[in-house]
Each structure stands twice: as C-alpha cells, then as structure tokens.
C-alpha cells in the first residue's frame, strides 16, 4: 500500500515533469505578442498602398499562424508519445508571427495617422 507521502511525491514529480515538457511546446499564435516595428517606415505610402500592404501582411500572418497552430497541435500529440515536443526538433514559426503582427500594427498606425479610410 502506498503512503500519503509517497503519493504526494509521485504527484509532485508528475506535475513538474508535465510542466517542463509542456513548456517546450510551440506557442499558440494568439498568445504571441507583436514586435515593435516603426510605423514611419510606411508613412511614404499612399492610403491605397497602405491598404494593399496591410492586406498582404494579414494574409501572410494568417498563413504563418496556421503553420504555428499545426506545430502546436503536433507538439500536443507527440509529447504524450515521446515526451518531446516535435517543434523542439523541427522548430516553429513564432518569430515570423511576431514580425508579421508587428508589421500589421505598424501599417495600421500609419493608416490612422494619415487618416486613411
């Protein structure tokens, strides 16, 4: 029969192990913060050009976010089989998500300052 002390140790070890393993998983795109990109870079564009640039950046962001979500899903699945998140081996798209989120924010700031509709 297990003692309460032994069970507490097992639970503690399992919790710590799960935390360590899951901490290495790919981050969901919605939890990733944007990088700071200067909006001044876009101030020389017309409102129409800004609209196109924002649309392009948003399209790219959706594509990269989908890839990042796929990595996170694979991590969740593989961590239970091999205890190593797949993205630890193959990498993820977090840096691209950070950059594209920052780009979208910078373009939107330029649009606001230029009073684009």
MODELLER restraints for C-alpha pairs under 7 A, 6 or more apart:
rsr = mdl.restraints
at = mdl.atoms
rsr.add(forms.Gaussian(group=physical.xy_distance, feature=features.Distance(at['CA:21:A'], at['CA:83:A']), mean=6.60, stdev=0.5))
rsr.add(forms.Gaussian(group=physical.xy_distance, feature=features.Distance(at['CA:21:A'], at['CA:84:A']), mean=6.68, stdev=0.5))
rsr.add(forms.Gaussian(group=physical.xy_distance, feature=features.Distance(at['CA:24:A'], at['CA:85:A']), mean=6.51, stdev=0.5))
rsr.add(forms.Gaussian(group=physical.xy_distance, feature=features.Distance(at['CA:24:A'], at['CA:88:A']), mean=6.86, stdev=0.5))
rsr.add(forms.Gaussian(group=physical.xy_distance, feature=features.Distance(at['CA:25:A'], at['CA:72:A']), mean=6.39, stdev=0.5))
rsr.add(forms.Gaussian(group=physical.xy_distance, feature=features.Distance(at['CA:25:A'], at['CA:75:A']), mean=5.63, stdev=0.5))
rsr.add(forms.Gaussian(group=physical.xy_distance, feature=features.Distance(at['CA:25:A'], at['CA:85:A']), mean=5.49, stdev=0.5))
rsr.add(forms.Gaussian(group=physical.xy_distance, feature=features.Distance(at['CA:25:A'], at['CA:87:A']), mean=6.70, stdev=0.5))
rsr.add(forms.Gaussian(group=physical.xy_distance, feature=features.Distance(at['CA:26:A'], at['CA:71:A']), mean=6.19, stdev=0.5))
rsr.add(forms.Gaussian(group=physical.xy_distance, feature=features.Distance(at['CA:26:A'], at['CA:72:A']), mean=4.70, stdev=0.5))
rsr.add(forms.Gaussian(group=physical.xy_distance, feature=features.Distance(at['CA:26:A'], at['CA:75:A']), mean=6.69, stdev=0.5))
rsr.add(forms.Gaussian(group=physical.xy_distance, feature=features.Distance(at['CA:26:A'], at['CA:87:A']), mean=6.23, stdev=0.5))
rsr.add(forms.Gaussian(group=physical.xy_distance, feature=features.Distance(at['CA:26:A'], at['CA:92:A']), mean=6.51, stdev=0.5))
rsr.add(forms.Gaussian(group=physical.xy_distance, feature=features.Distance(at['CA:27:A'], at['CA:72:A']), mean=6.37, stdev=0.5))
rsr.add(forms.Gaussian(group=physical.xy_distance, feature=features.Distance(at['CA:28:A'], at['CA:68:A']), mean=6.74, stdev=0.5))
rsr.add(forms.Gaussian(group=physical.xy_distance, feature=features.Distance(at['CA:28:A'], at['CA:69:A']), mean=5.86, stdev=0.5))
rsr.add(forms.Gaussian(group=physical.xy_distance, feature=features.Distance(at['CA:28:A'], at['CA:72:A']), mean=6.40, stdev=0.5))
rsr.add(forms.Gaussian(group=physical.xy_distance, feature=features.Distance(at['CA:29:A'], at['CA:65:A']), mean=5.57, stdev=0.5))
rsr.add(forms.Gaussian(group=physical.xy_distance, feature=features.Distance(at['CA:29:A'], at['CA:68:A']), mean=6.49, stdev=0.5))
rsr.add(forms.Gaussian(group=physical.xy_distance, feature=features.Distance(at['CA:29:A'], at['CA:69:A']), mean=6.75, stdev=0.5))
rsr.add(forms.Gaussian(group=physical.xy_distance, feature=features.Distance(at['CA:29:A'], at['CA:97:A']), mean=6.83, stdev=0.5))
rsr.add(forms.Gaussian(group=physical.xy_distance, feature=features.Distance(at['CA:32:A'], at['CA:98:A']), mean=6.52, stdev=0.5))
rsr.add(forms.Gaussian(group=physical.xy_distance, feature=features.Distance(at['CA:33:A'], at['CA:98:A']), mean=6.08, stdev=0.5))
rsr.add(forms.Gaussian(group=physical.xy_distance, feature=features.Distance(at['CA:34:A'], at['CA:98:A']), mean=4.60, stdev=0.5))
rsr.add(forms.Gaussian(group=physical.xy_distance, feature=features.Distance(at['CA:34:A'], at['CA:99:A']), mean=6.44, stdev=0.5))
rsr.add(forms.Gaussian(group=physical.xy_distance, feature=features.Distance(at['CA:34:A'], at['CA:101:A']), mean=4.74, stdev=0.5))
rsr.add(forms.Gaussian(group=physical.xy_distance, feature=features.Distance(at['CA:34:A'], at['CA:102:A']), mean=4.57, stdev=0.5))
rsr.add(forms.Gaussian(group=physical.xy_distance, feature=features.Distance(at['CA:35:A'], at['CA:98:A']), mean=5.32, stdev=0.5))
rsr.add(forms.Gaussian(group=physical.xy_distance, feature=features.Distance(at['CA:35:A'], at['CA:99:A']), mean=5.58, stdev=0.5))
rsr.add(forms.Gaussian(group=physical.xy_distance, feature=features.Distance(at['CA:35:A'], at['CA:101:A']), mean=6.88, stdev=0.5))
rsr.add(forms.Gaussian(group=physical.xy_distance, feature=features.Distance(at['CA:35:A'], at['CA:102:A']), mean=4.65, stdev=0.5))
rsr.add(forms.Gaussian(group=physical.xy_distance, feature=features.Distance(at['CA:36:A'], at['CA:102:A']), mean=5.58, stdev=0.5))
rsr.add(forms.Gaussian(group=physical.xy_distance, feature=features.Distance(at['CA:37:A'], at['CA:102:A']), mean=5.53, stdev=0.5))
rsr.add(forms.Gaussian(group=physical.xy_distance, feature=features.Distance(at['CA:37:A'], at['CA:103:A']), mean=6.22, stdev=0.5))
rsr.add(forms.Gaussian(group=physical.xy_distance, feature=features.Distance(at['CA:37:A'], at['CA:106:A']), mean=5.88, stdev=0.5))
rsr.add(forms.Gaussian(group=physical.xy_distance, feature=features.Distance(at['CA:38:A'], at['CA:106:A']), mean=6.09, stdev=0.5))
rsr.add(forms.Gaussian(group=physical.xy_distance, feature=features.Distance(at['CA:39:A'], at['CA:106:A']), mean=4.30, stdev=0.5))
rsr.add(forms.Gaussian(group=physical.xy_distance, feature=features.Distance(at['CA:39:A'], at['CA:107:A']), mean=6.13, stdev=0.5))
rsr.add(forms.Gaussian(group=physical.xy_distance, feature=features.Distance(at['CA:39:A'], at['CA:109:A']), mean=6.19, stdev=0.5))
rsr.add(forms.Gaussian(group=physical.xy_distance, feature=features.Distance(at['CA:39:A'], at['CA:110:A']), mean=5.51, stdev=0.5))
rsr.add(forms.Gaussian(group=physical.xy_distance, feature=features.Distance(at['CA:42:A'], at['CA:107:A']), mean=6.32, stdev=0.5))
rsr.add(forms.Gaussian(group=physical.xy_distance, feature=features.Distance(at['CA:42:A'], at['CA:110:A']), mean=6.25, stdev=0.5))
rsr.add(forms.Gaussian(group=physical.xy_distance, feature=features.Distance(at['CA:43:A'], at['CA:110:A']), mean=5.83, stdev=0.5))
rsr.add(forms.Gaussian(group=physical.xy_distance, feature=features.Distance(at['CA:47:A'], at['CA:111:A']), mean=6.72, stdev=0.5))
rsr.add(forms.Gaussian(group=physical.xy_distance, feature=features.Distance(at['CA:47:A'], at['CA:116:A']), mean=5.48, stdev=0.5))
rsr.add(forms.Gaussian(group=physical.xy_distance, feature=features.Distance(at['CA:50:A'], at['CA:107:A']), mean=6.49, stdev=0.5))
rsr.add(forms.Gaussian(group=physical.xy_distance, feature=features.Distance(at['CA:50:A'], at['CA:111:A']), mean=6.77, stdev=0.5))
rsr.add(forms.Gaussian(group=physical.xy_distance, feature=features.Distance(at['CA:54:A'], at['CA:104:A']), mean=5.88, stdev=0.5))
rsr.add(forms.Gaussian(group=physical.xy_distance, feature=features.Distance(at['CA:54:A'], at['CA:107:A']), mean=6.12, stdev=0.5))
rsr.add(forms.Gaussian(group=physical.xy_distance, feature=features.Distance(at['CA:57:A'], at['CA:100:A']), mean=6.35, stdev=0.5))
rsr.add(forms.Gaussian(group=physical.xy_distance, feature=features.Distance(at['CA:57:A'], at['CA:103:A']), mean=6.90, stdev=0.5))
rsr.add(forms.Gaussian(group=physical.xy_distance, feature=features.Distance(at['CA:57:A'], at['CA:104:A']), mean=6.02, stdev=0.5))
rsr.add(forms.Gaussian(group=physical.xy_distance, feature=features.Distance(at['CA:58:A'], at['CA:104:A']), mean=6.61, stdev=0.5))
rsr.add(forms.Gaussian(group=physical.xy_distance, feature=features.Distance(at['CA:61:A'], at['CA:97:A']), mean=6.33, stdev=0.5))
rsr.add(forms.Gaussian(group=physical.xy_distance, feature=features.Distance(at['CA:61:A'], at['CA:100:A']), mean=5.65, stdev=0.5))
rsr.add(forms.Gaussian(group=physical.xy_distance, feature=features.Distance(at['CA:61:A'], at['CA:101:A']), mean=6.90, stdev=0.5))
rsr.add(forms.Gaussian(group=physical.xy_distance, feature=features.Distance(at['CA:64:A'], at['CA:93:A']), mean=6.63, stdev=0.5))
rsr.add(forms.Gaussian(group=physical.xy_distance, feature=features.Distance(at['CA:64:A'], at['CA:96:A']), mean=6.98, stdev=0.5))
rsr.add(forms.Gaussian(group=physical.xy_distance, feature=features.Distance(at['CA:64:A'], at['CA:97:A']), mean=6.34, stdev=0.5))
rsr.add(forms.Gaussian(group=physical.xy_distance, feature=features.Distance(at['CA:65:A'], at['CA:97:A']), mean=6.37, stdev=0.5))
rsr.add(forms.Gaussian(group=physical.xy_distance, feature=features.Distance(at['CA:67:A'], at['CA:93:A']), mean=6.94, stdev=0.5))
rsr.add(forms.Gaussian(group=physical.xy_distance, feature=features.Distance(at['CA:68:A'], at['CA:92:A']), mean=6.20, stdev=0.5))
rsr.add(forms.Gaussian(group=physical.xy_distance, feature=features.Distance(at['CA:68:A'], at['CA:93:A']), mean=5.32, stdev=0.5))
rsr.add(forms.Gaussian(group=physical.xy_distance, feature=features.Distance(at['CA:68:A'], at['CA:94:A']), mean=6.76, stdev=0.5))
rsr.add(forms.Gaussian(group=physical.xy_distance, feature=features.Distance(at['CA:71:A'], at['CA:87:A']), mean=6.25, stdev=0.5))
rsr.add(forms.Gaussian(group=physical.xy_distance, feature=features.Distance(at['CA:71:A'], at['CA:92:A']), mean=6.30, stdev=0.5))
rsr.add(forms.Gaussian(group=physical.xy_distance, feature=features.Distance(at['CA:74:A'], at['CA:86:A']), mean=6.38, stdev=0.5))
rsr.add(forms.Gaussian(group=physical.xy_distance, feature=features.Distance(at['CA:75:A'], at['CA:85:A']), mean=4.36, stdev=0.5))
rsr.add(forms.Gaussian(group=physical.xy_distance, feature=features.Distance(at['CA:75:A'], at['CA:86:A']), mean=5.10, stdev=0.5))
rsr.add(forms.Gaussian(group=physical.xy_distance, feature=features.Distance(at['CA:75:A'], at['CA:87:A']), mean=6.33, stdev=0.5))
rsr.add(forms.Gaussian(group=physical.xy_distance, feature=features.Distance(at['CA:78:A'], at['CA:84:A']), mean=6.70, stdev=0.5))
rsr.add(forms.Gaussian(group=physical.xy_distance, feature=features.Distance(at['CA:78:A'], at['CA:85:A']), mean=5.85, stdev=0.5))
rsr.add(forms.Gaussian(group=physical.xy_distance, feature=features.Distance(at['CA:78:A'], at['CA:86:A']), mean=6.26, stdev=0.5))
rsr.add(forms.Gaussian(group=physical.xy_distance, feature=features.Distance(at['CA:79:A'], at['CA:85:A']), mean=4.98, stdev=0.5))
